[in-house]
């Protein structure tokens, strides 16, 4: 399974260690990449827009959504954040109701992805 997060090219030096920590945790479960460049949507990619205007969902609902995507034949999940434009989106969610920077939104998304894998693998999330 592959996850790609497309973000605006914002790099907050203070948040880089946290971003790296979550990426390393997620790599236990799948390949994950964060990219700044323009992309094209390929077949068999499930596209999720992260939008501050959308509704939030619970961690268990998010885990169920990831599981459902994978059992529907998709092996690639794409998350679009910030102002990344796409002609195709399958689903839209918000990771927080708080006003945050795009960089902090990425951290929250990474945490939710990690939590979803822990839930779906029946692993304890909190230490």
Secondary structure, DSSP 8 states (H G I E B T S, - for coil): -EEEEE--S---TTTHHHHHHHHHHHTTTSEEEEE-S-----TTEEEEEE-TTS-B--HHHHHHHHHHHHHTT--EEEEE-TT---S--SEEEBS-SS---HHHHHHHHHHHHHHHHHHHTT-----
